[in-house]
Amino acid sequence: MDRLFDTHAIRISRPCAPVWTLTTPDAGGLDAPRKVVVPSVWESHPALRAYRGRGIYEQTLRCGGNVRLWLGGVSFRAKVFMDGALLAEHYGAYTGFEALALGLPRGEHTLRVEADNRYGDDSALHVPNDYYAYGGINRPVLVEQLGDAYIVRCHVRTRLTDAGWTAECAIRVRSLSGAPMEAELCVDIAGHSARTAVALPAGESVDVTLSVPCGDVRPWSPDDPALYAVSAVLSVGGAPVDDLIDRVGFREVRVEGRRILLNGAPLRLKGFNRHEEYGSFGLSAPLEAMMQDVQLMRDLGANCVRTCHYPNDPRFLDLCDETGLLVWEESHVRGFDEQRMRHPLFMEQLRASTAEMVEQHFNHPGIFVWGSLNECADDTEYGAACYREIFGLLRELDDTRPVTAALLERPGGRVFGDMDVVSVNLYPQWYHATPVAESLAAKLRESDANGGADKPVIVSEIGAGAIYGYHDPLGRSKWSEERQCDILEAQIEAVLANPDVTGIFLWQFADVRVDESWAPHRPRGFNNKGVVDEYRRAKLAYGTVKALFHKL
């Protein structure tokens, strides 16, 4: 499954068989077919630890009729074939996509997925970076049986009115028929329902909006993460032909001065930046590992997590929804100067990544803010224009959440006034010796003077590195676990003591592998700023952060 609950009661949907055949044609003498498990990354195989190239996955399916394949993530280029015929192409490792095979004769068919994680001129977002660009089918693959029409998505906006909560449902239905048809759409949520007739033109999609008054439901909050199923059913001739089930939480997020309000109550954020990576599993962590991360962060006293620097697996987001962990989710881009931002495909690919993130993760109540463009060229006019375009896209796609971007510590930012929440990355005491309070105050003055006054402020990254197991209790040298504790203590206390700061996201939760080109600056070839290592073994900083987060 690609979610933690059944998403259909009518549509036949099943996970693809887990064992596939993988061929790696660019691996020289290691190109013989091998059996692998999907989802996974091919770097998990001992012989492919550093493989960069193409991977050809094959699987035999028994199916027929109209078949919809849902691929939750392929890193980072994908082509999907059925019996040799190209069905779909996709770019980007961190969002899903569909491939439709219509009118298949019933029987056995060969599904082939070609993944490619090579850098190249056609890739503006996946570049050598301070994390690793893995290869493979990294998220689940579903096989679904469709009729002549199906529900593409159901976005739910929850609004609080004088009469209680209302769910505004925006539903997209797609026809696969060569003839127009009359249908009926019914939505049920929290024991309340609404329905409407739908005229479906042949082979086209139709957007329908239904408002469902839900009255006195329990609102979603970190302390009481109440979730409700929303079920949309499509019927033709009085008979149900398709459905889609999702989960929502009733809540409102808004910005008021320096505060972010959830259901009218101000948020005080204490959390972590977390890359979607886990030891031997790389980008494709099993559900148990995701749950362990959630449990460890909650034990540390965190109430939020940032999905640096790309959309996360919806199963992880489901876990956050269930446990009340607030989420800052952002679309995929990190650390680009203006030259990289001027790549001819940059904005096209970033817009697609951003739109797919919102489209696929809209209903997760834990997501309280959308972000993008981490540490890019906001200090140039061209770069600032890119920020403004993406902020505009996010607001166009979703008017229920504020938008932000984590900005570099260097001066000259031009977009403080364009985002709803000001977010800054600071590394005093690690990359420079400036006292933490002084570094933070200087950034706040710059923001206030350039359009960010009277807006919430988040310290979106702050931290220090340590290599697991390296101790220096006397000299407390950099990269020792003791020095990391000293710096994190000074950072956390100074940031959370500032009344103008809404919260802090430590960099970072766990150590992560980096691209080879970054290895000379990263011991072990890892970004070692985690409070746990890549296998979730706790460093001394675990206890320091836990004590401070629970105390402050």
Buried (B, 14 or more C-beta within 10 A) or exposed (E): EBBBEEBBEBBEBEBBBEEBBBBBEEBEEEBEEBEBEBBBBBBBBEEBEEBBBBBBBBBEBEBBBBBBBBBBBBBBBBBBBBBEEEBBEBBBBBBBBBBBBEEBEEEEBEBBBBBBBBBEEBBBBBBEBBBBBBBBBBBBBBBBBBBBBBBBBBBBBBBBEEEEBBBBBBBBBBBBBEEEBEBBBBBBBBEBEBBEEBEBEEEEEBEBEBEBEBEEBBBBBBEEBBBBEBBBBBBBEEEBBBBBBBBBBBBBBBBEEBBBBBEEEEBBBBBBBBBBBBBEBBBBBEBEBBBBBBEBBBEBBBBBBBBBBBBBBBBBBBBBBBBBBBBBBBBBBBBBEBEBBBBEBBBEBBBBBBBBBBBBBBBBBBBBBBBBBBBBBBBBEEBBBBBBBBBEBBBEBBEBBBBBBBBBBEEEBBBBBBBBBBBBBBBBBBEEEBEBBEBBBBBBEBBBEBBBBEBBBBBBBBBBBBBBEBBEEEEBEBBBBBBBBBBBBBBBBBBBEBEBBBBBBBBBBBBBBBBEEBEEEBEBBBBBBBBBBBEBBBBBBBEBBBBBBEEB
